[in-house]
Amino acid sequence: MRTRAFAMAIVATLAAAACGSSGGSTASSAGSTPANPCAKSNLTLVTPGQLTIGTDNPAFDPYFQGPTGHEWTGQFNHDPYNDQGFEDATAYAVAQQLGFSKDQVNWVAVPFNNSYKPGPKNFDFYLAQVSYSSKRAQGADLSDSYYDVQQAVVALEGKPISSVTTVAGLKPYRFGTQIGTTSYDLINSVIQPSQSTQVYDTSDAALQALKNGQIDGLVTDFPTAYYMANVQLSNGTVVGILPGAGSGPKEHFSLVLQKGSALTQCVNGALSALRADGTLAQIQDRWLNQAAHAPELQ
């Protein structure tokens, strides 16, 4: 009887040990590290295994450079597949951070004003100098900053507006800008001109209006203003850089994504990493900081 009891005790002990081992294994499994939602294989994309990036057409300096090709053709236009220019280099840096090689990136042309409209997107993210605004963020996700923006006034040399040195001095003139841009809001809130502001479907159309004398000044972000004045116009000048509107946060460019996209947190993580290791600063220095500084209008 004692031998049988002893044997039964051993069996009970082994069973308890087995249960303890099983319980420990279950706890370890339950506490294991969850899958990384930003791993390339876990990303929800327009085309599986491929990163689709949108931008405007034309794609122009200093944001895109190099020869034209694909559907991006024409004077002063460039092909995003070149990986040259500030936004082009930024896009490919984000792609690489997310795990994509250059041959896994596809570009699509999307009009600027359509990029942040509510509804389905045919791109995973979009960049074309889209400044963050709470209104735009209602219809799409807007990423953290990849560039802090200043707005500037472009004019033709020899015209009365070209000698203006203050914001107040700009009020009598007629201004124009691309439709849907924050430049339009800045014109009306900061310059507050006495004449109505003209809007155009593209920045090229606004530039043509300036050439034709339909407007006196064109307002756009400073790198674009510098390029227009020094490359696209034979007699252009940057009158000056405008102060920001109010005392709120500094205006910045954002990547645009589908509203509620799971990719947004991954893109912000990529931008954070690129900012921390100095990549964004290097890209900005190479492609933008070559531009000469313009006076600041007070």
N, C-alpha and C positions, 0 to 999 in steps of 0.2 A: 504493500500500500504506500509505503514511504517512497519506494522507487517510482511508482506511478505518479504520485503527487509531485515528485521532483521533476519528472519528465514533463508533466503538464505545466509546471511553473516556467520551465525553460521555453516551452511553446508559447506561453502567454507573453513572456518577455520579448521573444523574437517578433511576435505579432505587434506588440506595442512599438518596438523599434522600427518595424516596417511602416507602421502608420505614421510615426514621427518623421521618418525619412520622406514618406510620400507628402506629408503636410508641408515639410520644409521645401521640397521641390516645387510644390504648387505656389507657395509664397514667393519663392525666387522668380518663378515664371511671371507671377502677377506684378512683381516689382521691377521687371526688366525694362530697359530703356525703350520707349515707344519709337516707332519708325519716324525718321526725319521727314517732315512734310515738304521740306525744300530740297530734298535729294532729287536729282534730275529725273529718276525713274518714277517719282511720286507726283510730279508736277502735272496739273491739268492744263493742256495746251490746245490751241486751235487745231494744230496738226501734231499728233503724237510723235515724239522724238525730234521735233523741229521747233525752233523758236521763231515766231513770226513777229516782226517789228514793223510798225507803221511810221510813215513820215509824210510830209507834204510834198507836192510836186508843183513848182520847182523846189529842188533841194539846193540851196546856194551857200556860198562862202559867208562867214568862216565856219559854218556848221558842217558843210559837206564840201569836199574838194576832190580833184582828180577828174579823169575823163567822164563823159556822159555814156550812158548805156542803159540796157533794159528799157523801161518805160520813162526813165528820166533823161530827157533830151532837150536840146535847145541852148541858146546863148546864156551864159552865166549859170547853167544848170549842171549838176553833178550826180553821179551814180552812187547811191549809198553802199553798194557792194565794194567800193574802193577802200573802206576803212580809213578814210582821211577826212580831217575836219573835226571840230570840237564835238558835235553831237554824234557823228559817225563813230569816233573813237570811244565816246562814252557808252554808246549802245553796245559795241563789241566787248568793252570791258565788263559791262553788266552781264552780257551773255556768257563770257568766259567764267565769271564768278559763279554763275548758275550751272556751269558744267558743260556749256555748248562750245563746240569748235566753230570756226568761221563757216565751214561748209554745211553746218547744221542751222544756219541763220537764213531766213527768207524775209525779204522786204516787200511791203505792199504800200502803194500810194493811196493816201486818204486825205481829203481836204481838211485843212486846219479846223474849220468851224464844225466839222462833223465828228471830230475825234472824241470829244467829250459829251456828245449828245447821248441821252438815255437810249438804251437798247443794246442788242447784241453787237459784238465787235468782231471784225475779221482779223484782228491782231492780238498778240499777247500783251504787248505794251507799245506805246506810241510816244515819239518825242519830236517836237517841232516848235521849240520855244513856247510851250504852253505854260503860262504863268498860273500859279495856284490861285484859286478864288473859291470861297465857300459856295457860290452859286454853281460853279462848274462841278464842284465835288458832290452836288446833289444827284448828278446824272452819271458820274463815273468815279472810280477811285483815282486819286492823285497822290503820287508818291512823295516821299521826302525830297528835299532840294538836291538837284545836281548842279545848280548854278544860281547864285543870288544876283538879281537883276537890277540894272539901272536903265532908265529910259532916256532917250536923247532926241534932239530936234535936228533934222536934216533940212538944208535949204540950198539954194543956188547962190554961188558967190556973186557979189555985186548988187544983190537985191537988198532993200532996206532991212529986212528981217535978219540978214547975216551979220549985222553989226549990233544986234540986241545983246545985252549982257545981264538982264534981269528977267524974272518970270513976269513981272508986271509989264515989261516992255513987249511981251509977246501977245498981249490981249487983243490988239487991233487986227491981228492977222488971221487968215483962214488956214485951218489945219486939216490934214487927212491921215488916215491910217487903215490898216486891214480890218475887215469886219470880224467881230467876235474877240478881238484882242483887249487886254487890259490897258493898252495904250489909249484906247478910246475913252475909258473911264478916267485915266490920268489927265487927258486933255481937258475934260470937262470939270474935274474936281480941283486940279492944280492950276492950269493956265486960265481956265474959265474965259475963253475967248468971246469977243463980242459978235463973231460970225459963227454960223452953224458948222459943226464938224462934219467932214465928208468921209464916208466909209466905202471901201473897195473890197472886192472878192479876194484879191491876192495882194501881197506886198508889191509885186511887180506892177500891178494896175495902179496902186497908190503912187509908185515911183514915176510912172508915166504921167500921171496927173500933175506931179510936181514939175516935170520937164515941160509939160504943156502950159504951165502957168495957171492951172485950175485951182491949185492950192499954193500957199506961200511956204508952208512947212509940213514935213512929214514926221510923225512921232513913231518911234520903234525902239526896240532894245538897243543898247549902245553898240555891241559888236556888229549888228546888222547895219546900224546907222553909219558906223565907220566904213564898212565895206561899200555901202551905197555911195557915200561921199567920195571915196578914194578910188573905187574901181568902176562902179556902174555909171557914175556921172563924170563927165569931163570937167565940169565946173561946179562940183558939189562941195559942201562944207558942213561940218557938224557945229551947229550954233552953240550947243552946250548940253550938259546933262541936267535933267530935271530932278528936283527933290521928290521924295516919295510922298504919297498921299497920307496925311495924318501921322499919328505916332504908333501905328500898329506894327505888326511884324513885317520884316523886310520881304519884298516881293521875290519869288524864286520860281525857277522852272521846275516842273514836275513831269515824270513819266505818267502817261494816262493808261489806265487799265479798266477792264469791265467792272462795273459796280459790284462790290462784294466778292471780288476775285480772290481766291486762295493764294494766287501768285503775288499779291500786293505785299504781304509780309516778307516774302522771299526777295522781292526786288528791293524793298527797304533794307533788308539785311545785307544784300549785295552792295548797295550804295554806302551803307555804314562801313563795311569792310574796305571798300575802295577809298573812302574818305580817311579811314584810320591808317591805312598803309601808304597814303600819299599819292595814290594813283590819280584820283580826281584832280588834285592840285597840279600834278605833272601834265595832265591832259589840258587843263585850262592854261597853264603857262605856255605850253607849246603852241596851242591853236588860237588862243585869244589874247594873251598878254603882250603879243607883238604889236598890238594896236596902240597908236599914240593916244595919250590922255586928252580929253576935251575939257574945257572949263565947266565948272559947276555953276548953274544959274541959281541965284538967290532971290 
